[in-house]
Amino acid sequence: MGCVCDIYFLRQCIVHFANCMLSLGTGFMLSFPAVLNPAISSPNSTGIYVTADQASWIASSNGWSGVVGLCFMPYIMQVYGRKLVHIGLNFFAALGFSLFVLANNVPCLYAARLMQGIPMCEVFISAMMVAEYSHPKRRGYFITIKKCLVAIGSLMCHTLALCWTWKQIATFAIIPNAIAIMFTFIWPESPSYLALIGKYDECEKSHKWLYGDGLKSKRDLEQLVSSQMESRQAMDKTNFNTAVRKLFKKDFVKPFIIVSLLTLITDASGRYYMLAYVVQILTEVTKDKSVALYCTIGSDALTFVALMISCFVIRCCKRRTLLFISGTICASLMCLTSLITFLKSHFDIGGSVYSWLTPLVILLNVFIVNVGVVPVCFAIMCEVLPLEHKGTGTCTTGIVFTLLYALVMKLTPVLMERTGVEGTFGVYALLVVVGLLILYFILNETKDKTLQEIENEMKGLKQSNFNEYYLNEKPLIE
């Protein structure tokens, strides 16, 4: 009841509703090739026909334009603000679906898919917006809710395909992005961005709109403004060489390494390749395509349930604890899958038990990944980049994200063919373990901390005694 009556919580919900609509549209975008490709690969009423090779290029072409978005959108975000970028992401996503609706030839399909690639950088940008527009105690489950909306968008797209054509689905998919654009005009610009560009009066108004003017809010605002004042003074004396040297400073290098390792763990744990190759993997281990299809449906259901449960898990557990426990369980299950598959293929050990035990272990791993690994990785990603480096950091880590995603999607079929399921899961388990080991020594706890507190830790600065006053709710000056 307290949250419902809290006007500041409701205002934050308005901001994140628009963010969730973007995620819903992203779910449609990611799953749309599954609807489009079968329709255009055979004669149909639209008169558009493509070869299998063309269909695969259309489906993957958004990856190339995604790099373009990652190069330009973070810069625009730092110069022109978060609201403009949010509107732009939704505009390009809606424009892509609009081009699909109007398409009457193959080049139009390429153009539509390329247009949809530009908003792919929303994986990082919208997560950072969640961090800037939410209370520290709510960041985790706001991020997780966004992931649930992507799953719901994908589920809706596949379900609508049972009764609608791909053009009708494309028309419907415009709606979430249109709603997101309308809601973006309601809320103010990010306090962090306004402090970054030196508009401190507007920053104070925006901060009060989101968090109120209590003692805690005033202390957080004071830290934010004072930190950015110091940064701006240093920036006035900055030249090109100094700007380049900033990229080698601890407060940029450390978050960059952390985000890159979290991305590696997310990819290696199966967040993306299991979506694309789950049928192939389960068919390989069960030798029965019908059983594999049923298991795939179970995997989709477990993913959604896991993401829903993770809303509570991410709220109750510390980030480090959740990452290392779920990551260790994930790596153990992947090693177990590798071991069982190796014993079966080389020594024929297990008999009939193998046919149900291996899929069960794989599905359990899917659940663990989505209830712990994925939510906590994305929650930390949106928290650790300092405000000063968010533009550059988003661009560089986004490129790492794109490259690792492409490598995993490309190498998984190759590993499956050359080393089998046992080799594929063994290699990915090793990558997860390596990532966790490095993060154990460099990752600080971020749960329930303000972005300024996290940034200070990245810079190696000690927290002042103001926290003691803040916790006791005493005035800073008596």
N, C-alpha and C positions, 0 to 999 in steps of 0.2 A: 504493500500500500504506500510505503514511503517513497518508492521510486515513481509510482504513478502520480503522486502529488508533488513531486519535485519538478518544478518548471524547467530547471537546467538540464535534468535528465531527459525530459521530453524534447527540449531544443536539440540536444545531441542526437536524439533518435530521429529528428527531422533530417539532420545532416546525413545520418547513416542510412536512412531510408533511400535517399537519392543514390548513395553509394551501392546499396543492395540492388537497386534497379539496374545499375550498370553491371553488377555481377550476374544478375539474371539474364541480361542480354548476352554476356560473355558465355554463359552456359549454352545458349542457343547457337552462338557463333562456333564454339568448339565442336558441337555435335552435328552441325548442319551438313558437313560432307557425308555423314552416314545416310542422310535423307536425299541429298542432291545426287551423289554419284550413281546409285542404282537407277535413278530416273533418267539421267542424261546418257547413261551407257547403253541404253536400248531405245528404239523408236518410241516417241511419246508425242503427246498432243501439242507440246510447245514448239516442236520442230527443231529442237537443238539436240544434236547427237555428237558424242565425243568418243574417242578411243579410250581404252583403259589407261594408256600412258598419259593422255591429256587430262583424264579425270584425276590422276594422282598428282599431276602438276598443279591443277586448280586447287586441290585440297591443301597442298603444301605451300602455295605461293604466298600465303599471308605471313610466313616466316621471314621472307626477304623484306617485305615492307615493315615488319615488326622491328627490324634493326633500325630502319629510318625513324620510326616513332621513338625508339629508345635514345637516338642521338639528339632529337630536336625537342621532344616534349619536356624532359627534365630542365632544359635551358629555359624554355618558355615558362615553366612552373616557377623558376627562381626569379625571372624578370617581370612577368605579368601576373603572377598569382595562381593560387590553387583553383579558384572558381572558373577562370577562363579555360584552364587545362581540362577540368572536369566536364565542362560544356563541350569542349573540343573532342574529347574521347567519345562521349555519347553521340556527338554529331557524326563522326566518321563511322562509328558502328552502325548507326541508323542509315547513313548514306549507303553503306555497303549492302544492307538488306534491301534498300530501295532500288539499287542497281540490279539486284537479283530479280526483283519483281518486274522490272522493265526490260530485262535481258531477252534478246531474241537471237543472239549468236554467241559463239564461243568467246571472242574477245571481250564481250560484256561480262561474261562469267569470271574471266581473269581479272578484269577491272574491279568487279565487286569484291572478290576475295582479297585482292591487294589492298583495297580500301579498308577492309576489316582487319588487316594486319597492323595498321597504325595504332589502334587502341590496345594492342597486346601489352604495351608497357604499363597498362593499368594494374597489372599484377603487383608492381612496386609502388606506383604513384598513389593508387587508391588506398593501399595499406598505410602509406605514410600520412595520407590525409586522415585516416582513422586515428592514427597516433596523435595528430595535431588537434583534432576536434573532439577527443574523448577524454574523460577522466581516467587517470592511470588505472583505477580499479576496474574499468569497463573495457579497456583496450582489448584484452584477450578475447572476451566472448563476442565483441563486435567484429573482430577479425574472423572468428570462427563462423559467425552467422553469415558473413560474406561468402565463405567457402560453401556453406549449405545452399546458398542461393544459386551458386554456379551448378551444383548438383541438381537442384530443382529445375533450372533452366534446361539442362541436358535431358532430364527425365521428361519434361514437357515436350521438348522437341521430338524425342523418340515416340512418345505417346501420340502426339498429333499426327505423326506420319502414318498411323493406322487408318486415318480417315480423311486427311487433307493432302493436297499436292504440295510440292516443295515451294511453289510460288505463294500459296496461301499461308504456309508456315512463315515464309520470309516476311509477308505483310504483317502477320501477327507479331513477329519478333521485333518490329520497329517500336511497338508500344512501350516496353520497359525503358528504352533509351529516351523516348520522348518524355515520359513521366520524370525521369531523372533530370533532364534539362530544365523542366518547369520548376522542380523543387530546388534546384541549385540557385535560382534567383531569390529564394526566400531567406537563406542564411547568409551571414556576413563573411568577409574574407578571413582567412586563418590568422589568429593572433601572432603565430610564429612568423608568418610571411610579413605581416605588417611591421613587426619588430625588426625583421631582417633588413627592410628597406628604409627604416628610420621613421615610420609613421607611428609614433608612440601614443599619441592621443587616440587615434583610430584603433590601435592595438589594445588599449585599455578598454575601450567601448566593446570591442569584439570579445575580449576576454571576459568581461562582466556578463555579456549576453550568454556566453557558454557556461561559465562556472560561478557566476555570482560575485559578490564583493565581500565575502567573509574573510577572516584572517588568513586562512589557508590559501584562498584564491589570491589575496593581495601579496602574500609571500612568494607564490609561484610567479606572479606577474613581475614582481620586483626582480627576481632572479633572471627571468627571461629578458627583460629590458636591459638590465645592467650588463648581462653577458653580450647582447648584441651591440650595445654601445661600445664596449671594448673591441669587439670584432670589427665594427665599422671604422673606429679610429685606426686600427691596424691596417684595414683595407685601404684607407686613404693613402697610405704610404707604400702600397703594394704595386710592383711592376710585374712584367711578364715572368721574369726569372723567379721572383718571389712566389708568384702564383703556381709555377711549376713545382717549386720546392715544397709547397703546401701538400702536394700529392704524396710526398714521402714522409710527411709528419705522422706521428703516432696516432693522432686522432682521426686520420683518414685511413692509414694502412691497416690498423687493427680492425675497425668495422668492416673494411673491404674484405679482409681475410675471413672474418666471422661469417659475413653474408655469403661469400663464395663457398665456404665449407657447408653452411646450412643448405645451400642450393644443391651441392653435391649429394648430401645425405638425402634430401627430398627426392632427387632424381633416382639415386641408386636404390632407395627403399621401395620403389615401384609406383610412385605417385602417377607417372605418366605412361611408362611402358606397359603397365598392367591394364590401363584403359585401352591401349591400342592392340596389345598382343595377348590378352587374357585367354581368348578362345584358342589361339595357337598353342599357348603354354599348357592349358588344361587338356587339350586334345592330345598333346604329346605324352602327358603323364597318365591319362586315363585310357587312351587308345579308343575312345568312344566319343564321337562328336556330339551326340545327343546329350550325353552326361555332361560334356563340357559346356554346352549351351545352358543347361540348367544351373550349373555352377556359376556361369557368367551372370545370370540373373541374380543368384545369391550374392555374388560379389558386388553388384550394383546396389542391392538392398542393404548390405552390410556397410557400404561406403556412406550411404545417407544416414543410417542409424548411428554410425560411429561419429560422423560430423555433428549430429545433434547432441550426442552424449558429451562430445568434446567441449561444447559450450560451458558445461558445468566443470569438467575436468580442468580446463585452462583457467577457470576462475578460482579453483580451490588449490591447485598445485603450483609450486614455484617453478619458474621456467627451466632452470638447470635440472632440477629433480625430474620433471616430466620428460625433458629431452633425453637424459641419459638412461632413465629406466625404460621408456618406450623404445629408444634407439637400440639399447642392448637386447631387449626382447625381440625386436625386429631382426637384428643381425643373427640372433640365435635361431629363430624360426627359418630364416633363409639358409643358414648352415644345415639345419635339420632337413630341409627340403633337398638340399644338395646331397646330403649323406644318404637319405632314403633312396633317392633317384639313382645314385651311384651304385648302391648295393643291389638294387633291382636290375639295373642294366648290365652290370658286370658279373654278378654272382647269382642272380635270380632269387634273391632272398626276400621274403615277405609274402609271396603268393598273392592271394586275393585281398589280403590286408592292404597291400600297396595301392589298390585301385581306389580306396576311399580315404586312406590315411594321408596320402600326399595332397589331394585337393583340400582336405580339411586343414592341413597345416598352412597351405597357401592362402586359403580364405581367412584363417585366423590372422595371418600376417597382414592381409588387406585391412582387416578391422583395426589392428594395432597401429598401423601406419596412419590411418585416417582419424583415429581417436586421440593419438598422441603426437607422432612425429610431424605430420604435416601442419596441424594447427600451431604447435609451439614454434616450429621453424619460421613460419610466416609471421607469427607474433613478434619474435625477436628481430626478424629482418626489418620490420617497420619501426623498431625502437632505437636501434644502435647507431644509425648514421647521424652525426652531428648536424645541426641546422645549417652551419656554414658550408657543409660539403654535400648537402642533399641533392643538389642539381647534378654535380659531377659524380657523386656516389651512385645515384640512381642510374645514370647513364652507363657507368663502368660495370656495376653489378648486374644491370639489365643485359648487357652484352654477354657477360659470363653466363647468365641464366639462359639466354638464347642459344649460345654455343653448346652448353652442357645438355640442354634439351635436345638439340639436333643430334649430338653425338650419341646420346642414349637411344633415341628413336632409330638412328641408323645402325648402331652396333648390336642392338638386341637381336634382330633376326640373324645377323652374322654369327654371333656367339651361340645362338640356338642351333644353327646349322653345323658349326664346327666343334662345339664342346658339349652340346646337349643342354638339357635343363640343369643338370648338376653343375656344369661349368659356369653357366650364366648366373645362377643364383650364388655360386661360390665367389665369383668375381665381384658382384654387387655387394655381397655381405662384407667382403674385405674392404671395399671403398667406404661403407658405412662405418666400420670399426675404425679405420684410419681417421675419418672426419671427426668421430666422437672423441678419440684420443687427443687430437690437437685442441679441440674446443674445451676439453676438460681443464686445460692449463691457461686458456686465454679468455674464456667467456665469463663475464660477471653476471650476477643475478640482476634481472631487470623488472621483475614483477612488482607492481604497485609503486614504482618510482616515477617521478616526473621525467620528462625528456631532458630537462636541464640537469637533473641529478645523474642520469645515465651518461650525458655528454661530459660532465665533469669527471666521472670515473674513467671514461675513455681517454681523457686528457691527463689523467693521473692527479687531478686536483682533489684535495680533501674537502669534505663538506664542512661548512661553518657551523658554529653553535646555534645558528638560527633554527635548525631542526628541533633543537631542544625546546626553544620557545614555542615553535609551531605545534609540537606535540602536546605541550602543556597549555596551548591556546592563550599564551601571554603576549601582551603587546611587545613589539620590537623595541619601542622607546617608551620608557615609563616616566 
